[in-house]
Amino acid sequence: MRETPRSQGTASEPGTAHPQPCPGCAFAHTTGASRSGTPHRSDSRSPQTPRGVRQTDPAGCFGTTPPVPKRPALLRTLPAVALCAVVLCAALFALITWQIAADGPLRSLDERAGRALAGHGPRALTEALADLGAVAIALPVLAAAIAYTLLRDRAARRYEALGAVLAMAAVPALVVPLKALIDRPGPLTDATGYYPSGHTATAMAAYTGAALLLGPYLPEALRNAALPAAGVLSLATGVGLVLRGYHWPLDVVGSWCLCAAVLLIVSSGTRRINSRCTRRSSGRTAAGCSGPS
């Protein structure tokens, strides 16, 4: 930039002088100006007007982006795939519950299928499959998985163990009121309170929770088989309940949908919290190690 003074000669005042700023209104309100009419601003001060912090749009014009509402905290903890699965399971459960409560055509079809299937299969086998959902069998399996996980990695996986406990606790909290509200009779009895199936929900919550907890400790060849094995046990429980005549088919299917939504929400949320806490603890450890010796 040219630094030599420019000639400012006039008819009455010859000589040279530095250019003087024009004290117009455009410079009078400049932020950080040393005095009125000085366009220079201290670089050490941040802009004090909204114009200084506005972002430009693709065309280069200043603009303000309006605040975007966030999703609820519960939904923000779920990945997109898990969220879609939760919505699908919840929608199926709502549809089945509506058909059962309103005595719709789906209920009539379900009862015809249940009467046709009841009593088929070896009695000892179907009874054993139905008993997989009993509290006396399913709860010890989950308790053993939780105890083993906490003994191995209590600090790293305590939130996942807590999630398994919460999922199991949600079973009676959701199933018992729904049984009383729907008040559906059983296939071979006039007693009511059969929808949704409590045995099916107990089996699914216990075996799936145990598979999620124990999967990382299994040999690599069996690690990917933990969740399918839990699914087979849950499916076998439902089949046994239907073949023994303890539940209608939609009692079992509705319980699968309800429990799947609960497991997805709890497991995704607890894993997200667990990974976040792990990152924070590792960051604090790194900060402590990098301090002055």
N, C-alpha and C positions, 0 to 999 in steps of 0.2 A: 504494500500500500504506500502511496506517496505521502511522505512526511514533511516535505518542505512547505512553508506557509505560502498560501496563495495571495496574490495581489488583491487588496480590497480598496483600491483607490477610488475616490469619488471626486466630484467637482470641488468640494469644499475641504476634504480631509485626505490628502494623499498619504501613502505609506502602506505598510503591510501589517496584517494581524491574523491570528488564528480564526477559523470560522466559528461563529457563535451559534448556539442552538436557538431555534425559533421557539419562543414560549407559547406555542399553540396548545389547544385543548388535547391534541393527540398525545403530547408528551407530558401534560400536566399531571396525569393520573398514572404514570408508569410506576409499577411496583418497585420499591427499592431505590428510587431516584434520590440522589443526594440533596437536590433542591428542585423546586418547581421548574419544569422546562428542561431538565437534564435527562437525556434518554438512556444514560448508562445505569446498569443495575449490578449490584454486588453478586458475584457468582457464588458466594458462600451461603446465600440465603435461598431457600426453596420458594417457589411461586406461592403466593398467598391468595390467589383468586382461582375459582374453578376452571378458568380458561387454561391455566398452566398445567392442569392435570387431566384435561380431556384427551381422549384418544381419537385419532382420525379414522374415518371410514375408508374403504378401499379407494375412494376418489380423492382422498387427501383432505377432506373437509372435517372440521371439528364437530364432534357430536358426543352425546352422553348415552351410554347403554343403560336401559332401564334394568332394575333388579329383577332377576329371574327367580321365581319361587322354587325352593328345593323340595325334593321328595321327603316324606316323613322319615324320621330317624330309623325306624324299623326297616323300611324298604331300602334305605341307603346301604344297609349292611349286607344286602343280598346281591350276588352277581346276577346278570341279566338272565342267564339260562335258568338259575334256580328260581328267580322271580316268576318267569314264565311257567315253570313246572308247578309252583305254588298256586298260581292263578288257575291253571288247568285242573289241578286236584280239587281246589275249592269249588270251582264251577261244577265239576262232576258230582261232588258231594251234595251241593245245593240242589242239583237236579234230582238226584236219587231221593234225597230227603223230602223234597216237594212231592214227588210221585207217591212215596209211601204215606205221607201225612194226608194227601188229598185223595187217596184211593184211586190213583190214576191207572191208565192202561199198563204202565210199566210194572206196577205192583201186581196186577192180575197175572201177567206173564211170569213174573218172578215166583208167584205162589204155585202156578202150574208146574214150573221147572223144579221147584223145591219138593213138591209131592212126588214127582217122578224119580228124583234122585235119592230121596230118603230111604235108608235101609239097604242100599247097594254096597258091595264090597265086603271083604272079611271084617267081621265085627271087631276082632282083636286089633287089627291094623288101624281101622278108622278110629277106634277109641284111643289108641296110642297117639295118633296124629292130632286128634282134638285136644288131648291133654298137653300138647306142646304149648298151648296158650294159657295153661293154668299158672296162677301166681306162684305156686310152690315150685314150679319147674323153671319158669322164665326169669323170675327175679334173681335167684341165685346165680344164674349165668351172667346177668348184667352186673351184679355185685362183684363177682369174681373178676370180671374184666376191668371194672373201675378200680378195684384194689390193686390189681397188677399194674395198671397204667400209672397210678399214683406212686407206687413203689419204684417204678422204673424212672419216670420223668415227672415228678410232681410239679416242679417249677415251670416246666415247659408246656405241660398239657393239662393243667388243673382246670382250665376253662372248658376244655373239651369233655372232661369227666363231669363237670358241673352241667354241661349241656345234656349229657345222657341222663342225668338225674332229673333235670327239668322236663325232658321229653316223656320220661316214664311217669312223672307226677302229673303231667297234662292229660294222661289217658283217663284216669277216673274223674278228673276235674271237668272233662268235656263229655265223656261217654255217659256217666251217671245222669246228669241233667237231661241229656237227649233221650235216654231210655224212658225217663219219666214223662217227658214232653210228648214223644211220639206214641208211646204205650202200645206197641205192636205185639199181637199174640205170636207165640211160637208155632212151629210146624206141627208138632205132635201133642200140643197142650193148649189149654185155654188161658194159661198164665200169660201175662203181658210183660213188656219191657225188654224186647229182644232186638231192637234196632237202636244204635249199631252194635255190632258184636264186640263185647269187651275182651273175650279171649283172643280174637284176631288182633285187636289193637295192642294188647299186652305182648303178644308174641312178636309183632312187628317192631315195637319200640325196644323191646329187650334185645332181640337178636341183631337188629340193625345197629343199635348203639354199641353192642359188644363187638361187632365186626369193625365199626369205625375206630374203636379204641385199640383193638388188638391187631388190626391190619398191618401197621408199620413194624410190628415185632415179629411177624411171620416170615418164614423163608421166602426169598424172592419168587420162587416158583408158585407159592401159595398165596402171595400177597393180593393178587388181583382176583382171587377166588373167594375172598372173605365176604364181600357184599353179595355176590350171587348166591353164596351158601345161605346167608341170612334171608334172602328173598325166597329161596326154596323152602326154608323152614316156615316162613310166614304163609306161603302158598299152601304147604302141606297142612298147616293148622286150619286154614279156611276150608280146604277140601274135606278134612276129617269132620269138621263141624257140620257141613252140609250133608255129607253121606250118613252121618249118625242121626240126622234129623234134629240137631240142636239149634240150627239157625237156617233162615232162608238165604238163598244166594246173595241177594242185595244187602242183607245184613253184613255179610263179609266184605262185599265190594265197597260199600259205603265206609266201612271201618278202615279199609286199605287207603281210600282217598283221604280221609280225615287224618290218619296217622302219618301218611306220606307228607302232607302239607306241614304238619307240626315238626316232623323230623328235619325237613328242608330248612324251615325257618330257624330252628334251634341250632342245628349243626353249622349252618352258614354263618349265623350271628356269632356263635362262640368261637369259631375258627378265625373270623375276622378280628374279634377282640383279642384273641390269643396271639395272632401274628402282630397286631399293633403293639401289644405290650412287650413282645419279644424284641421288636425293633427299637422301642424306647429304652429298654434295659441295655441292649447292646450299644445304643448311642451314648448312654450315660457311662458305660464301661469304657468306651473308646475315648470319651472326653476326659475321664479320670486318668487314663493311661497317658494321654498326650499332655498332661499338665506339667508344670515345672518340677524338676527333681530336686 
